[in-house]
Amino acid sequence: MLSAESGDVMGEAEDIDARVAGWLADWPAPSRTGLAGMAEAGLLSVGVEGPRGYSTIARTKETLNARTGLLGLSGAWGARQMAARFFVGGFGTAEQRGTLLPRLTSGAEILAVAISEPGIGAHPKHLATRAVAEGDRVRITGEKTWVSNGPEASVFLVFAVTSDVGGRKQFGAFLVPRDAPGLILKEMAALHALRPAGHCGVSLMECVVPASARLGPDGTAFAAMAMPFRDVEDAVGAPGLLGIFHFLLARLANGATAADESLGGLAALVAVFGHAAYAPVHALDAGSDDAATLAGLRLLAVELLARFHAHRQAFLGPADAALERALADLEVMLSVARGPRAIRQARLGAALRASRG
């Protein structure tokens, strides 16, 4: 007999499958139409609230990837859901949550997170965007880049330096409307992968917002919000990778019998990946983490990508555009934020040495 929790998970999976299927029936070409119609399909409310929210977002990412093969689509959708749950739901005041969350889940507002800066990335030591308090206002000046969902966003969560204490930068995060005076969107060179996800730069030229626009703590916003969000993205993203692996297996299943051994090896490794894929996100929903499994999943994903490429080159004949696109997207996705992930892996090694010492 299934436990109550297992039954809930199965019911949740069936509900997600039905929502995604209904959405795709109405919007069958998401590579062109992006997230259009998702609000009407009930997909923008998924995971924003509730005790298993991150797991629900993760399961939806898996389903979207398995059904469409579009990592950029699930990435753009997931970024919206995670930003709403983690930043607004986790750090917003009662007024901010009550005002913004219903508008985010209805599609009336789109929140984009602006952390990285040109030529710097997201390293807090080098970030230069400044926010200066002026009574009941805050004046923000700086440049942001690679803002996911930025071209469509109606409000930006901007991380900025608020002071320096003992030579260390202190950070705040501020909700800045798209139409705020001094905020200018900047086009970026087209990224020939992860479509239909969009990115842009954001220029803030003495952009003034009310002091009430601050979201989360003053001074420690980067450590409390920006840094943990990378782990949230990775934990939620692991089941999404599982979905794209299943998409790739389905595309490869029509090959010649000579490919059976290689295909079987891929299927076996994907099965192993699948058994572990939800452990980190379940831990996240429980208020803990599973750093070792998360690091292991990333290593296995890199190995699987190499094997998928090798299989494609050895056994497939005519070009398969959907397969090639998915492999290219996966290559880009696994190349992002290698530095923070290497640090996570090094910490695991250091902890192991310490435990033996």
C-alpha positions in Angstrom: 0.0 0.0 0.0 1.2 3.5 -0.8 1.9 5.8 2.1 -0.1 9.0 2.3 3.0 11.0 1.2 3.6 8.7 -1.8 0.0 9.1 -2.8 0.3 12.9 -2.6 3.4 12.8 -4.8 1.7 10.6 -7.4 -1.4 12.9 -7.4 0.9 15.9 -7.7 2.7 14.3 -10.7 -0.6 13.5 -12.4 -1.8 17.1 -11.9 1.5 18.5 -13.3 1.3 16.2 -16.3 -2.3 17.3 -16.9 -1.4 21.0 -16.7 1.5 20.7 -19.0 -0.4 18.5 -21.5 -3.3 21.0 -21.5 -0.9 23.9 -22.1 0.9 22.2 -24.9 -2.4 21.3 -26.6 -3.2 25.0 -26.7 0.3 26.2 -27.3 2.0 23.5 -29.4 5.1 25.5 -30.5 6.7 26.8 -27.3 10.0 27.3 -29.0 8.3 30.3 -30.7 5.7 31.3 -28.1 7.7 30.8 -24.9 5.7 31.0 -21.7 2.5 32.3 -23.4 -0.6 30.7 -22.0 1.0 29.3 -18.8 -1.0 31.5 -16.5 -4.2 30.2 -18.0 -3.0 26.7 -17.6 -2.3 27.2 -13.9 1.5 26.8 -14.3 2.6 30.1 -12.9 1.2 29.3 -9.5 3.0 26.0 -9.3 5.4 25.7 -6.3 5.3 29.3 -5.2 3.6 28.4 -1.9 3.1 25.2 0.0 5.3 22.8 1.9 6.8 20.9 -1.1 7.1 23.9 -3.4 10.6 23.3 -4.6 9.9 19.7 -5.3 6.8 20.7 -7.3 8.8 23.2 -9.3 11.4 20.5 -9.9 8.9 17.9 -11.1 7.3 20.5 -13.5 10.8 21.3 -14.9 11.3 17.5 -15.5 8.0 17.2 -17.2 8.5 20.3 -19.4 12.0 19.1 -20.5 10.8 15.5 -21.2 7.9 16.8 -23.3 9.5 19.6 -25.2 13.3 19.1 -25.0 13.6 22.9 -24.4 16.0 23.6 -21.5 15.6 27.3 -22.1 11.8 27.1 -21.7 11.9 25.2 -18.4 14.8 27.5 -17.3 12.8 30.7 -17.9 9.7 29.2 -16.3 11.7 27.8 -13.3 13.5 31.1 -12.7 10.2 32.9 -12.3 8.8 30.3 -9.9 12.0 30.1 -7.8 12.4 33.8 -7.6 8.8 34.2 -6.4 9.1 31.4 -3.8 12.7 32.0 -2.5 13.1 35.8 -2.6 9.5 37.2 -2.2 8.0 34.3 -0.3 11.2 33.7 1.8 12.3 37.3 2.5 9.4 39.6 1.7 7.5 41.5 4.3 3.8 40.6 4.8 2.9 43.6 2.7 5.4 42.7 -0.1 4.2 39.0 -0.1 0.5 40.0 -0.1 1.0 42.5 -2.9 3.5 40.8 -5.2 2.9 37.1 -5.0 -0.7 37.1 -6.4 0.5 39.2 -9.3 3.4 36.9 -10.0 1.3 33.8 -9.9 -1.3 35.4 -12.2 1.3 36.5 -14.7 0.5 40.2 -14.1 4.1 40.8 -12.9 7.4 39.1 -13.9 10.3 39.3 -11.4 13.9 39.1 -12.7 16.9 38.9 -10.4 19.9 41.2 -11.2 23.1 40.2 -9.6 25.9 39.8 -12.1 27.8 42.7 -13.6 29.8 43.2 -16.8 33.3 41.8 -16.7 32.8 40.7 -13.1 30.2 38.1 -12.8 28.6 37.6 -9.4 31.6 37.7 -7.1 30.6 39.9 -4.1 34.1 41.3 -3.7 34.0 42.9 -7.1 30.4 44.0 -7.5 30.1 47.8 -7.8 26.4 48.7 -8.1 25.7 51.1 -5.2 22.5 51.9 -3.3 22.6 55.1 -1.1 19.9 55.7 1.4 18.5 59.3 1.3 15.8 59.5 4.0 12.8 57.6 2.8 14.4 56.9 -0.6 17.2 54.9 -2.0 19.3 56.0 -5.0 20.8 53.1 -7.0 23.6 53.4 -9.6 25.3 50.6 -11.5 25.2 48.1 -14.3 23.9 44.6 -14.3 24.2 41.9 -17.0 22.9 38.4 -17.9 19.6 39.2 -16.3 17.4 36.1 -16.9 13.9 36.9 -18.0 14.9 40.6 -18.0 13.5 41.5 -21.4 10.0 40.5 -20.2 10.3 41.5 -16.6 8.1 44.2 -14.9 10.2 44.4 -11.8 13.8 43.7 -11.0 15.4 42.5 -7.7 18.7 44.4 -7.8 21.5 43.5 -5.5 23.7 46.5 -4.6 26.4 47.6 -2.2 24.9 49.6 0.7 28.1 50.2 2.8 31.6 49.0 3.6 32.3 47.6 7.1 35.9 46.7 7.9 36.8 46.5 4.3 33.9 44.2 3.5 31.0 45.2 1.2 27.6 45.1 2.7 24.6 44.4 0.4 21.0 45.1 0.1 18.4 43.9 -2.4 15.8 46.3 -3.9 12.6 45.8 -5.9 12.9 48.2 -8.9 10.0 48.6 -11.3 10.8 48.4 -15.0 9.5 51.9 -15.5 11.5 53.5 -12.7 13.2 56.7 -13.8 16.9 55.9 -14.5 16.4 52.2 -15.3 17.3 51.3 -18.9 17.3 47.8 -20.4 20.2 47.0 -22.7 20.1 44.4 -25.4 22.8 41.6 -25.3 24.3 39.6 -28.0 22.0 36.7 -28.9 22.8 33.5 -27.1 22.4 30.7 -29.7 21.3 28.3 -27.1 18.7 27.9 -24.3 15.9 29.5 -26.4 13.3 30.8 -25.8 14.8 32.1 -22.6 15.8 35.8 -22.8 18.5 37.8 -21.1 19.4 41.5 -21.0 21.6 44.1 -19.3 20.2 46.6 -16.9 21.6 50.1 -16.4 20.6 52.1 -13.3 21.5 55.8 -13.6 20.7 57.3 -10.2 17.5 55.2 -10.1 15.4 56.3 -7.1 13.1 53.9 -5.3 11.3 54.2 -1.9 13.0 52.7 1.1 10.2 50.2 1.3 11.5 48.7 -1.9 14.2 46.9 0.1 13.6 43.1 0.1 15.3 41.1 2.9 18.0 42.1 5.3 20.2 45.1 5.1 23.9 44.4 4.9 23.8 40.6 4.7 21.5 40.3 1.6 24.2 38.7 -0.6 25.2 36.0 2.0 21.6 35.4 3.1 19.9 35.5 -0.3 22.2 35.5 -3.4 24.6 32.8 -2.3 22.0 30.2 -1.2 20.0 30.8 -4.3 22.7 29.1 -6.4 22.1 25.9 -4.4 18.4 26.3 -4.8 18.8 26.5 -8.6 21.0 23.4 -8.7 18.7 21.3 -6.4 15.6 22.2 -8.4 17.5 21.8 -11.7 18.6 18.2 -11.1 15.2 16.7 -11.9 15.1 19.1 -14.9 18.2 17.4 -16.2 16.6 14.1 -15.7 13.8 15.2 -18.0 16.2 16.3 -20.7 18.0 12.9 -20.4 14.7 11.1 -21.0 14.0 13.3 -24.0 17.4 12.5 -25.4 16.9 8.7 -24.8 13.6 8.9 -26.6 15.2 10.6 -29.6 18.0 8.0 -29.8 15.7 4.9 -29.4 15.1 4.7 -33.1 18.7 3.9 -34.0 20.1 0.7 -35.4 20.5 -2.5 -33.4 24.3 -2.0 -33.4 23.7 0.9 -31.0 21.9 -1.2 -28.4 24.8 -1.7 -26.1 25.7 2.0 -26.1 22.0 3.0 -25.7 21.6 0.6 -22.9 24.5 2.1 -21.1 23.0 5.5 -21.4 19.7 4.2 -20.1 21.4 2.6 -17.1 23.2 5.8 -16.1 20.1 7.8 -16.5 18.3 5.3 -14.2 21.0 5.9 -11.6 20.7 9.6 -12.0 16.9 9.4 -11.6 17.2 7.5 -8.3 19.2 10.4 -6.8 17.8 13.4 -8.7 15.1 14.3 -6.2 17.1 13.9 -3.0 18.6 17.4 -2.9 15.3 19.1 -3.6 13.5 17.0 -1.1 16.2 18.0 1.4 15.7 21.7 0.4 11.9 21.5 1.1 12.8 19.9 4.5 15.0 22.9 5.4 18.4 21.1 5.0 20.7 20.3 2.1 22.3 17.3 0.4 25.5 18.8 -0.9 27.3 15.5 -1.7 24.4 14.1 -3.8 24.1 17.4 -5.6 27.8 17.5 -6.5 27.6 13.9 -7.6 24.6 14.5 -9.8 26.5 17.3 -11.5 29.5 15.1 -12.2 27.2 12.3 -13.5 25.4 14.8 -15.7 28.7 15.9 -17.3 29.6 12.3 -17.9 26.2 11.6 -19.5 26.5 14.6 -21.8 29.9 13.2 -23.1 28.3 9.8 -23.6 25.3 11.2 -25.4 27.7 13.1 -27.7 29.7 10.0 -28.4 26.6 7.9 -29.1 25.3 10.6 -31.5 28.5 10.7 -33.4 28.9 6.9 -33.6 25.4 5.8 -34.5 23.1 8.4 -35.8 22.8 9.3 -39.5 20.5 12.1 -40.6 20.6 15.3 -38.5 18.0 15.5 -35.8 17.4 19.2 -35.1 15.6 18.7 -31.8 18.4 16.4 -30.6 21.2 18.7 -31.6 19.4 21.7 -29.9 19.0 19.8 -26.7 22.6 18.7 -26.6 23.8 22.2 -27.4 21.6 23.6 -24.6 22.8 21.0 -22.2 26.4 21.9 -23.0 25.8 25.5 -22.2 23.8 24.8 -19.0 26.5 22.5 -17.6 29.2 25.1 -18.3 27.5 27.8 -16.2 28.8 28.6 -12.7 31.6 26.0 -12.7 33.5 28.1 -10.1 30.9 27.9 -7.3 30.4 24.2 -8.0 34.1 23.5 -7.8 34.1 25.3 -4.4 31.3 23.1 -3.2 33.2 20.0 -4.3 36.4 21.2 -2.6 34.4 21.7 0.6 33.2 18.1 0.5 36.8 17.0 0.1 38.0 19.2 3.0 35.2 17.8 5.2 36.2 14.3 4.4 39.8 14.9 5.2 38.8 16.6 8.5 36.6 13.6 9.4 39.6 11.3 8.9 42.0 13.4 10.8 
